[in-house]
């Protein structure tokens, strides 16, 4: 390890805080043991690691340090009293990694398309926790990829990464997409555009999910506007009882994706 850092005004810690706050393009802030393990299993390049002075020597944590030493990753010890100044959680596990932001995966999504592919399009999702949770759901359902519109939260922010439990490091993601661009792209690749919206009269279970589709979700707060709905091939909804008006975004996504999986399992198709 490098010399111990004992001042919160250390320039390297200032840099870490800027990265944590999304002020340094091209880098991502990773916090916690599990996410650190996920990053080391991924293709993400790790530039630097910071550990708290009281970072425990449990086997799992020792293995992390050993692996980073093996890869030649710079590891710095931060005084336990000032480590919270770089943390993004209330009860930090005492480890932060600084990595290179993953490249856009639009081309990878295109390579994954087939005659029953399902791609998710998230339009103006402002809550990073919702965004990360949808990524986790999407990976569990085996989608071909996820498209994220402009004016959405940063899918690689610290909060979104934690909510995804590492899924955003593995699922192909196309970021910063314009709505009209995505609709044109889906048409060019033979994907039927399908939106989840309470205005529909067609239950999600009546949709033919064996067709290749672009499944579109709007934000929980605003949904999808009428000017957007009119450009979509098919709109569906999730029937609910007891006067419940809506579900959490990730729950809605999961309900529909696993119905698609059910239909594919019956016929032997695959979703991603």
N, C-alpha and C positions, 0 to 999 in steps of 0.2 A: 504494500500500500504506500501511497504518497504520504507526505507529512500530514499530521492531524490538523484540521481546520478548526480554529477556536474562536473566530470572529464572524458574526452574521454579516459584516460589511466586506467580507472577502469577495474579491471580484468574480471568482468562479461561482460562488453561491448567488451573487447578483445575476449572473448569466443563467443559472438554473431557474431562478424565479421568473425571469423573462420568458424562458421556454415554457415553464409551467403555465404562465398566463397567456400563452399563445402569441407572444410578441416576437418570436424568432422563427421566420419561415424555414421550412425544410427540416425541422427537428421535432421530436415528440418526447413527452415526459411520461415515464412509466414508473409507477409506484406500487410496491407490495411484492411479496414473495411469489405468489402465483403468477402475476403478470410478468415478473422478471423471468420466471421459468418458461412461460409461453413465448416471450420474446427470444430467448436463447434457443428455443426449438424452431423458431421461424427463420425467415431469410432477412429479417430486419438487422441492419448494421448498428451495433451498439458502440457509441463513442466513449462513454464514460459512466462510471458507477460511483454513487455516494452512499455510504452506510453510516448509521448512527454509532456513536461510541459504545452504546450498550447493545448493539446487534448481537443477538444470542448465538451461541455456538452449537445449536441443535444440528443434527445430521443434515436436514434438508437445506439449512442455510449455509452450512459449511460446504456442501456440494455445489451450491450456487457460486460461492466465492472461488472455489477450486476451479470450476469451469471457466469463470471469467479470467482467472489468472492464466489458465491454459491457453485462452484465446488472446492473451495480451491486452485485455481491456484495462484501462486505467481505473483504479479503485482508490477512493479517498475516504478517510474516516472523518466524520463531522462530529464535533462535540455534542453529546446527547442533549444538552440544554439549548443548543441553537438549531438542531436538526428540524424541529417544528417550523422554523422559518422558511424551509424549502418544501415542506410537506403540503399535500393537498387533501389530506384526510385528518379527521379529528384524532384518531388513534393510529398513528403510523406504525407500520411494521419495521421501519428503520432502514429501508432500502429504496433508492431512486436510481433509475437508469435514464440516460439521455441517448436517444437513438435517432437514426435518420428516418425521415418521414417516408412511408412506402410510396412508390410510384403509382400513378393512375393505372387502373386495370381494365380500361374499356376494351382493349384488344384481347385480354384474357377472357372477358365475358363473351365476346364474339366467338372465340374458339370453343367455348363451352356450349354454344347453342346447338340444339337438335330438335327433332320433330315433336318433343313434348316438354321442351325447356320452359322454365318459369323464372322470370327476372322480376325483382322488386324495384319499384320506383317510389322513393320517399320525397314528397313535394313540400318544401318549406317546413320541415320539422325543427322546431326551435329548441326543444329540450334535449340536451346531450344524453341524459339518462335514458330517455325514450329511444333515442337513436341507437344507442349501444345495445339496449335490450332487444330491439328489432333485429340487429345484426346477429345476436346470439340465437334468436328464434329462427332466423333465415338459415343459419349454418346447420342448426339441428334438423331443419326440414330439407336440406340439401339443394338449395336453389343454385341456379347457374351464376348469379351475381346480384349485386345491389347497386342501383343508381341513386345518387343523392343530388337534389336540386340546389341551385344557388339559393342563398338566403336561408339555408339550413344550418344547424349547429355543426361544429367541427367534429367529424366522426373520429378523429384521432386526438381529441382533447383528453385530458386526464380523466374527467368524469365519464365521458363516453367510452373510453377504453376499459375502465373498471366495470361499467354496466355490461359491456359485451363479453366480459370474462375471457378476452383474448380472441374472440371470433373475428373482430375487425382486422386482425393480423393475418387471417387465413381466407376469408371470403373475398372474392374479386369485387372491387369497389370502383365505381366511376363517380368522381366528385364534381361539384360545381356545374352540373348540367342545366341547360335551359330547357323549359318545358317543350317548346315547339321543336327543338333539336331532338329531344328524346322521342317524341311522337313520330317524327320523320324517320329516325333511326329504327324504331320498332317496326314501322311499315316496311322499310327496306329489308329487314331481316325476318319478315313473316310472323311477327308477334302480334297477336290480337290484344289490343289495349283494353284492360278491365279495371274498373275502379270500385273501391269499397266506399259506399256512401249511403247515408240513411234515407236519401231521396228515392232509392231504388225500390221496386216491387218484386225483384227476383232474388230469392234466397240463395246464399252462396252454395248450398248443397245441390242446387239445380243447374249450376254452371258446369259445362263440359271442360274439366280441367286436364283432359288428355291433349288438348290443343296447346301449341306453344303460346305463351301469354306474357305480357308485361302487366303486372299487378300493381296498381297505383294507390297509394295512401296519402291523404293530406294530414295536416296537424290535428291534434285532438281539439285544439281551441277553435279552429276555423274550418276544418274539413277542406273540401274542394269546391271552389266557386262554380256557379253556373256556366261561366265563360270557359271553364276548363272541362266540365262534364260534357259539354256539347261536342267536344273533339275526341271523345272516348267511345270505343266501339260498344262496350257493354258495361253496365253498372249493376252491382250486386250489394246485398246487405246481409247482416247477421240478425236473424229474428231473436228478440229478447222479451222476457216476461217481467211481470211486476213493475211495469212502467219505467224500467231502466232504459235510459236514452242512449247510452254509449258505453263502450268498453275501453280499457287502456289500449293504446296503440299496439303494443307488443302482443297483448292477448288477442286482439282482433286479427293481427297478422298470423298468429299461431293457429287460431281456429280455422282460417281459410287455407293456410298452407298444408295443414295436416288432413283436411278434407281432400285437397289435391293429391296428397300422398296416398290416402285411402283409395281413391279412384285408380291411381296408377298401380298400386299393389294388386288390386283385383285383376288388372289387365296385363300386368308385367312391364308396364312402362316405368320410366324413372323421371324424377322431377328436375334434377340438376345435370 
